[in-house]
Amino acid sequence: MLGRFFRDRSGNFGVMTALMLVPVIGVAGFAIDISNALMVRSTLQAAADAAAIAAVAETSAGVMQAMQMKSDGQLSAAIEDAKKVFIGHAKMSEEYELKNFDVDVVKTGTQVKAIFTFDATVPTSLARILGQSDVTVGGRAEAVFQTDTFRDFYLLLDNTPSMGVGATPADVTKMVDNTRDKCAFACHIVKDGVEDKNSYYYLAKRLGVTIRIDVVAKATAALMETAKSSRKSSNQYRMAVYTFGEKAEDTKLLQVASLTDNLDQVKASASGIGLMSIPYQGYDNDQQTDFDRALKNIGELMGTAGTGSSAGNPEKILFFVSDGVGDAYKPSSCTKKTTNGRCQEPIDTTQCEALKSKGYRIAVLYTTYLPLPTNDWYNKWISPFQSQIPTRMQSCASPGLFFEVSPSQGITEAMNALFLKIVTTPRLAS
């Protein structure tokens, strides 16, 4: 009987099953515990994603802080915000223990990057049979925001006597019909500080004629509102405004508004822009539109061109508004025929190229030079190169930053359109 007992195999399956039951239950339990751990990780990952995104959201405290910074660095406001968002989304419970979580938000150039990391332990149940008391889960979330470019705008406005022409064909006609010499220009005569109330400048006012410089002044003031509504921070855009001069006897640039981010102040100053005065008709052989000198002088004021990555390293933009016809003393370098050294020509782009080589971008708003067929001077000197004026002005501009506004169009709308084109053009990172 003892021998039959040892030879009997009929109970082996039950014994083996009993022996295998422990690891089977442990493995099955471990699968359940892993599934639970993955659900916990999913919850924490969603919280980390939300925290990272919140840290670099366009309207977040962190991005606002970054826009104010003049150099790179860590963003404390964004870090605190991210931690609060994570805690709010993490749904803390007894199902897991959060071991560590950390966030770093840094501004580098025009980029704000948030990196959030976490790890937690999830207690097991059936897997404890195998000696596994908990499962560790972790994750990482990363979000990036590209801040807008910082830019300094230097507006150079042509206010020379040619900008005293009527703003529209109707204004030109009214001036021609009401002047004895059929003159379309509202010459602004001031001698020894005394305004000549009989000058065509005041005639235009009495007739209700709008001249080109008046429209440019209004458009420049309106541009400040567009800039204010476009900027992401109060210091993103700074503006300076210059004209060719207050009076013909003084050839230096006139500073209408110094470089500032107080655009309300610039708006108020720009509203008062006026036509350059002359002491009498024919003063200095009418050589008051010296583009070469004006562009050279504005370039000396603009400083070093930056990348736009921060308020301390802004791009430099020259915003040039003119009718494109030069009239200056250039006896040897004029591109057209001269009269005793007087050079009347479409803008010579030599100085434009010099400015662009310094890293400046030039935006050109060309206020179409109106044909004056009843004017003998125009027919002899300007008409022969009329078609070249817009071509030269476009050559002065940086690629894509040229805009021509005809008399039937609004200069305000044109100036705003050119500005918006500038600020939406992608910046090449260095």
C-alpha positions as CSV (number, residue, x, y, z in Angstrom):
1,M,0.0,0.0,0.0
2,L,2.9,2.3,0.8
3,G,4.3,1.7,-2.7
4,R,0.9,2.4,-4.4
5,F,0.7,5.7,-2.4
6,F,4.1,6.9,-3.8
7,R,3.2,5.8,-7.3
8,D,-0.2,7.6,-7.3
9,R,-0.1,10.9,-9.4
10,S,-3.9,11.7,-9.4
11,G,-3.5,14.7,-6.9
12,N,-0.6,16.5,-8.6
13,F,-2.7,19.1,-10.4
14,G,-4.3,20.3,-7.2
15,V,-0.9,20.6,-5.5
16,M,0.7,22.4,-8.4
17,T,-2.3,24.7,-8.7
18,A,-2.1,25.6,-5.0
19,L,1.6,26.3,-5.4
20,M,1.1,28.5,-8.5
21,L,-1.9,30.4,-7.1
22,V,0.3,32.8,-5.1
23,P,2.4,34.2,-8.0
24,V,-0.6,34.2,-10.3
25,I,-2.6,36.3,-7.9
26,G,0.4,38.5,-7.4
27,V,0.9,39.1,-11.1
28,A,-2.8,39.8,-11.7
29,G,-2.8,42.1,-8.8
30,F,0.3,43.8,-10.0
31,A,-1.4,44.4,-13.4
32,I,-4.3,46.1,-11.6
33,D,-2.0,48.2,-9.5
34,I,0.0,49.3,-12.6
35,S,-3.3,50.3,-14.2
36,N,-4.2,52.3,-11.1
37,A,-0.7,53.9,-11.1
38,L,-1.1,54.9,-14.8
39,M,-4.4,56.6,-14.0
40,V,-2.7,58.5,-11.2
41,R,0.1,59.5,-13.6
42,S,-2.4,60.6,-16.2
43,T,-4.0,62.9,-13.6
44,L,-0.7,64.4,-12.5
45,Q,0.5,64.8,-16.1
46,A,-2.6,66.7,-17.0
47,A,-2.0,69.0,-14.0
48,A,1.6,69.5,-15.0
49,D,0.6,70.3,-18.6
50,A,-1.9,72.9,-17.3
51,A,0.7,74.4,-15.0
52,A,3.3,74.7,-17.7
53,I,0.9,76.3,-20.1
54,A,-0.4,78.7,-17.5
55,A,3.2,79.8,-16.8
56,V,3.7,81.0,-20.3
57,A,0.2,82.1,-21.3
58,E,0.2,85.3,-23.2
59,T,-1.6,87.2,-20.4
60,S,0.2,85.5,-17.6
61,A,2.1,87.3,-14.9
62,G,5.3,85.5,-16.1
63,V,5.0,86.7,-19.7
64,M,4.2,90.3,-18.5
65,Q,7.4,90.1,-16.3
66,A,9.4,88.8,-19.3
67,M,8.3,91.7,-21.5
68,Q,9.5,94.1,-18.9
69,M,12.9,92.5,-18.4
70,K,15.9,94.0,-20.2
71,S,17.9,90.8,-20.0
72,D,17.4,87.0,-19.7
73,G,16.6,85.2,-16.5
74,Q,14.3,83.2,-14.3
75,L,10.6,84.3,-13.9
76,S,9.6,84.1,-10.3
77,A,6.0,85.2,-10.9
78,A,5.5,82.4,-13.5
79,I,7.0,79.8,-11.2
80,E,4.6,80.7,-8.4
81,D,1.6,80.7,-10.7
82,A,2.6,77.3,-12.1
83,K,2.8,75.7,-8.7
84,K,-0.6,77.0,-7.7
85,V,-2.2,75.7,-11.0
86,F,-0.6,72.3,-10.5
87,I,-1.8,71.9,-6.9
88,G,-5.3,73.0,-8.0
89,H,-5.4,70.4,-10.8
90,A,-3.6,67.5,-9.1
91,K,-6.6,66.4,-7.0
92,M,-4.5,65.3,-4.0
93,S,-5.8,62.1,-2.4
94,E,-4.8,59.1,-0.3
95,E,-4.5,57.1,-3.6
96,Y,-1.0,58.4,-4.1
97,E,1.8,60.3,-2.4
98,L,3.3,63.2,-4.2
99,K,7.0,63.0,-3.5
100,N,8.4,65.9,-5.5
101,F,7.4,68.5,-8.1
102,D,9.4,71.3,-9.5
103,V,9.0,74.0,-12.1
104,D,11.5,76.3,-13.9
105,V,10.4,79.2,-16.1
106,V,13.2,81.1,-17.9
107,K,13.3,83.9,-20.4
108,T,15.9,83.5,-23.1
109,G,15.9,86.0,-25.9
110,T,12.3,86.3,-27.1
111,Q,11.5,82.8,-25.7
112,V,9.8,82.0,-22.4
113,K,10.1,78.3,-21.5
114,A,8.4,76.5,-18.7
115,I,9.6,73.0,-17.6
116,F,7.5,71.1,-15.0
117,T,8.6,67.8,-13.4
118,F,6.9,65.6,-10.8
119,D,7.1,62.1,-9.3
120,A,4.7,60.3,-6.9
121,T,4.3,56.8,-5.4
122,V,1.1,54.8,-5.7
123,P,0.5,52.1,-3.0
124,T,-0.2,48.6,-4.3
125,S,-2.8,46.1,-3.0
126,L,-2.4,42.5,-4.4
127,A,1.1,43.2,-5.7
128,R,2.2,43.3,-2.0
129,I,2.2,39.5,-2.2
130,L,5.2,39.8,-4.4
131,G,6.9,42.3,-2.1
132,Q,6.0,45.4,-4.2
133,S,4.5,47.9,-1.7
134,D,4.2,50.8,-4.2
135,V,4.7,51.9,-7.8
136,T,6.6,55.1,-8.6
137,V,5.3,57.4,-11.4
138,G,6.7,60.5,-12.9
139,G,6.4,63.0,-15.7
140,R,7.5,66.1,-17.4
141,A,5.7,69.0,-19.1
142,E,7.2,71.7,-21.3
143,A,5.6,74.8,-22.8
144,V,7.1,77.6,-24.8
145,F,5.9,81.2,-25.5
146,Q,7.5,83.4,-28.1
147,T,7.4,87.0,-26.9
148,D,6.9,89.8,-29.4
149,T,9.8,91.8,-30.7
150,F,10.9,95.0,-29.0
151,R,11.2,97.9,-31.5
152,D,12.3,101.5,-31.5
153,F,10.7,103.6,-34.2
154,Y,12.2,106.8,-35.4
155,L,9.7,108.7,-37.6
156,L,11.3,111.0,-40.1
157,L,8.7,113.3,-41.6
158,D,9.3,115.4,-44.6
159,N,7.8,118.8,-43.7
160,T,9.7,120.8,-46.4
161,P,7.8,123.4,-48.5
162,S,6.9,120.7,-51.1
163,M,4.7,119.1,-48.4
164,G,2.7,122.3,-48.5
165,V,0.9,121.2,-51.6
166,G,-2.8,120.4,-51.4
167,A,-3.5,117.0,-49.9
168,T,-6.0,116.1,-52.7
169,P,-6.5,117.0,-56.3
170,A,-9.5,119.1,-55.2
171,D,-7.2,121.0,-52.7
172,V,-4.6,121.6,-55.4
173,T,-7.3,123.0,-57.8
174,K,-8.6,125.3,-55.1
175,M,-5.2,126.7,-54.5
176,V,-4.4,127.1,-58.2
177,D,-7.7,128.9,-58.8
178,N,-7.2,131.3,-55.9
179,T,-3.6,132.4,-56.5
180,R,-2.4,134.9,-59.0
181,D,0.5,132.8,-60.1
182,K,-1.5,129.5,-60.1
183,C,0.6,128.1,-57.3
184,A,-0.5,124.9,-55.6
185,F,1.9,125.3,-52.7
186,A,0.9,126.9,-49.4
187,C,4.3,128.5,-48.7
188,H,4.7,129.3,-45.0
189,I,6.6,132.6,-44.7
190,V,8.0,133.7,-41.3
191,K,10.6,136.5,-41.3
192,D,12.4,137.5,-38.2
193,G,9.9,135.5,-36.1
194,V,6.9,137.3,-37.6
195,E,4.3,135.3,-39.5
196,D,3.2,136.7,-42.8
197,K,-0.5,136.5,-42.7
198,N,-0.7,137.2,-46.4
199,S,1.3,134.1,-47.3
200,Y,-0.3,131.2,-49.2
201,Y,0.0,129.2,-46.0
202,Y,-2.7,131.3,-44.4
203,L,-4.6,131.6,-47.7
204,A,-5.0,127.8,-47.6
205,K,-6.3,128.0,-44.1
206,R,-8.9,130.7,-45.1
207,L,-9.9,128.6,-48.1
208,G,-10.3,125.5,-46.0
209,V,-7.6,123.7,-48.0
210,T,-5.9,120.8,-46.4
211,I,-2.2,120.5,-47.2
212,R,-0.2,117.4,-47.2
213,I,1.8,118.0,-44.0
214,D,-1.4,118.5,-42.0
215,V,-2.6,115.1,-43.0
216,V,0.8,113.6,-42.1
217,A,0.7,115.2,-38.7
218,K,-2.8,113.8,-38.0
219,A,-1.8,110.4,-39.3
220,T,1.3,110.3,-37.0
221,A,-0.8,111.2,-34.0
222,A,-3.3,108.5,-34.9
223,L,-0.5,105.9,-35.3
224,M,0.2,106.1,-31.6
225,E,-3.2,104.7,-30.8
226,T,-2.5,101.8,-33.2
227,A,0.8,101.2,-31.6
228,K,-0.7,101.2,-28.1
229,S,-3.4,98.7,-29.1
230,S,-0.8,96.4,-30.7
231,R,1.8,96.2,-28.0
232,K,1.9,93.4,-25.4
233,S,3.6,95.5,-22.8
234,S,4.0,99.2,-22.2
235,N,7.7,99.2,-23.1
236,Q,7.5,97.0,-26.3
237,Y,7.4,100.0,-28.7
238,R,9.2,103.3,-28.3
239,M,8.7,106.2,-30.7
240,A,10.6,109.3,-31.6
241,V,9.5,111.9,-34.1
242,Y,11.6,114.2,-36.2
243,T,11.0,116.6,-39.1
244,F,13.5,118.2,-41.5
245,G,13.4,121.4,-39.5
246,E,11.3,124.2,-38.2
247,K,12.6,126.8,-40.5
248,A,14.7,126.9,-43.7
249,E,17.4,129.0,-42.0
250,D,18.1,126.2,-39.6
251,T,19.0,123.0,-41.4
252,K,19.2,120.6,-38.5
253,L,16.5,118.0,-37.7
254,L,13.7,119.2,-35.5
255,Q,12.9,116.9,-32.6
256,V,9.2,116.8,-32.2
257,A,9.3,113.9,-29.6
258,S,12.3,112.2,-28.1
259,L,12.4,108.4,-27.9
260,T,9.9,107.2,-25.3
261,D,7.4,104.5,-24.6
262,N,4.9,107.2,-23.5
263,L,2.9,107.1,-26.7
264,D,0.3,109.5,-25.4
265,Q,3.0,112.1,-25.0
266,V,4.2,111.4,-28.6
267,K,0.7,111.7,-29.9
268,A,0.2,115.1,-28.3
269,S,3.5,116.4,-29.7
270,A,2.9,115.0,-33.2
271,S,-0.4,116.8,-33.4
272,G,1.5,120.1,-33.6
273,I,3.7,119.2,-36.6
274,G,3.8,122.0,-39.1
275,L,5.2,123.0,-42.4
276,M,8.8,124.3,-42.5
277,S,8.8,128.1,-42.8
278,I,10.9,130.2,-45.2
279,P,11.8,133.9,-44.7
280,Y,10.7,134.8,-48.3
281,Q,9.9,133.3,-51.6
282,G,12.9,131.7,-53.3
283,Y,15.0,131.6,-50.1
284,D,18.3,129.7,-50.6
285,N,17.2,128.9,-54.2
286,D,14.4,126.7,-52.7
287,Q,17.0,124.1,-51.6
288,Q,15.2,122.9,-48.4
289,T,14.7,119.2,-49.1
290,D,18.1,117.6,-48.4
291,F,17.4,113.9,-48.1
292,D,21.1,113.0,-47.8
293,R,21.6,115.3,-44.8
294,A,18.4,114.3,-43.1
295,L,19.0,110.5,-43.4
296,K,22.6,110.8,-42.3
297,N,21.6,112.9,-39.3
298,I,18.7,110.5,-38.2
299,G,21.1,107.6,-38.5
300,E,23.5,109.3,-36.0
301,L,20.6,109.5,-33.5
302,M,19.3,105.9,-33.7
303,G,22.1,104.1,-31.9
304,T,23.0,100.4,-32.3
305,A,20.5,98.1,-34.0
306,G,19.5,95.2,-31.7
307,T,17.8,91.9,-32.3
308,G,14.6,92.9,-30.6
309,S,14.9,90.1,-28.0
310,S,14.4,92.5,-25.1
311,A,13.7,96.0,-24.1
312,G,17.4,96.5,-23.7
313,N,18.2,95.2,-27.2
314,P,15.4,96.6,-29.5
315,E,15.3,96.6,-33.3
316,K,15.7,100.0,-34.8
317,I,13.1,101.0,-37.4
318,L,13.3,104.2,-39.5
319,F,9.8,105.2,-40.5
320,F,10.2,107.6,-43.4
321,V,7.4,109.7,-44.8
322,S,7.9,111.9,-47.9
323,D,6.9,112.8,-51.4
324,G,10.3,111.6,-52.6
325,V,11.7,114.7,-54.4
326,G,14.9,116.1,-53.2
327,D,15.9,119.7,-53.7
328,A,19.3,120.6,-52.3
329,Y,22.8,121.9,-53.2
330,K,24.6,119.0,-54.8
331,P,26.9,120.4,-57.5
332,S,28.8,117.2,-58.0
333,S,26.8,114.2,-56.9
334,C,23.3,115.0,-58.3
335,T,21.7,112.2,-60.3
336,K,19.9,114.8,-62.5
337,K,20.8,118.1,-64.3
338,T,21.6,120.9,-61.9
339,T,21.2,124.7,-62.0
340,N,24.1,126.4,-60.3
341,G,24.5,123.4,-58.0
342,R,20.8,123.1,-57.3
343,C,19.9,119.5,-57.5
344,Q,16.3,118.4,-58.1
345,E,16.0,114.7,-58.2
346,P,14.1,111.6,-57.0
347,I,15.7,110.5,-53.7
348,D,19.2,109.3,-54.0
349,T,19.3,105.9,-52.1
350,T,23.0,106.0,-51.1
351,Q,22.2,107.1,-47.5
352,C,19.3,104.5,-47.4
353,E,21.8,101.8,-48.1
354,A,24.2,103.1,-45.5
355,L,21.5,102.9,-42.9
356,K,20.4,99.4,-43.9
357,S,24.0,98.3,-43.7
358,K,24.0,99.3,-40.0
359,G,21.2,96.9,-39.3
360,Y,18.3,99.4,-39.4
361,R,15.1,98.5,-41.2
362,I,13.6,101.3,-43.3
363,A,9.8,101.6,-43.8
364,V,8.9,104.1,-46.4
365,L,5.5,105.7,-46.8
366,Y,5.5,107.5,-50.1
367,T,3.0,110.2,-50.4
368,T,2.5,110.4,-54.1
369,Y,4.0,113.5,-55.7
370,L,1.1,115.1,-57.4
371,P,1.6,116.3,-61.0
372,L,1.2,120.0,-61.4
373,P,0.6,120.5,-65.2
374,T,-0.2,124.2,-64.8
375,N,3.1,124.9,-63.1
376,D,6.1,125.7,-65.4
377,W,8.6,124.8,-62.8
378,Y,7.1,121.4,-62.4
379,N,6.9,120.8,-66.1
380,K,10.5,121.6,-66.7
381,W,12.2,120.0,-63.7
382,I,10.0,117.4,-62.1
383,S,7.8,116.0,-64.8
384,P,10.8,114.4,-66.7
385,F,11.5,112.1,-63.7
386,Q,8.0,111.8,-62.2
387,S,7.8,108.1,-63.0
388,Q,11.1,107.4,-61.2
389,I,10.0,108.8,-57.9
390,P,8.1,105.8,-56.5
391,T,10.8,103.4,-57.8
392,R,13.5,105.2,-55.9
393,M,11.4,105.4,-52.8
394,Q,10.8,101.7,-52.9
395,S,14.5,101.1,-53.4
396,C,15.1,103.1,-50.2
397,A,12.8,100.8,-48.2
398,S,13.7,97.4,-46.7
399,P,12.1,94.5,-48.5
400,G,8.4,94.5,-48.1
401,L,8.3,97.8,-46.2
402,F,7.2,100.2,-48.9
403,F,3.7,101.7,-49.2
404,E,2.5,104.3,-51.6
405,V,-0.6,106.4,-50.7
406,S,-2.3,108.3,-53.5
407,P,-4.3,111.5,-52.9
408,S,-7.5,109.5,-53.0
409,Q,-6.4,107.2,-50.2
410,G,-6.1,108.0,-46.5
411,I,-2.7,108.7,-45.2
412,T,-3.8,107.6,-41.7
413,E,-4.9,104.3,-42.9
414,A,-1.8,103.8,-45.0
415,M,0.5,104.7,-42.1
416,N,-1.3,102.2,-39.8
417,A,-1.2,99.5,-42.5
418,L,2.6,100.0,-42.9
419,F,3.1,99.9,-39.1
420,L,1.1,96.7,-38.7
421,K,3.1,95.2,-41.5
422,I,6.3,96.0,-39.7
423,V,5.2,94.5,-36.4
424,T,3.8,91.3,-37.9
425,T,6.9,90.6,-40.0
426,P,8.8,87.6,-38.6
427,R,12.1,88.6,-37.0
428,L,15.2,86.6,-37.9
429,A,16.9,85.4,-34.7
430,S,20.6,85.8,-34.5
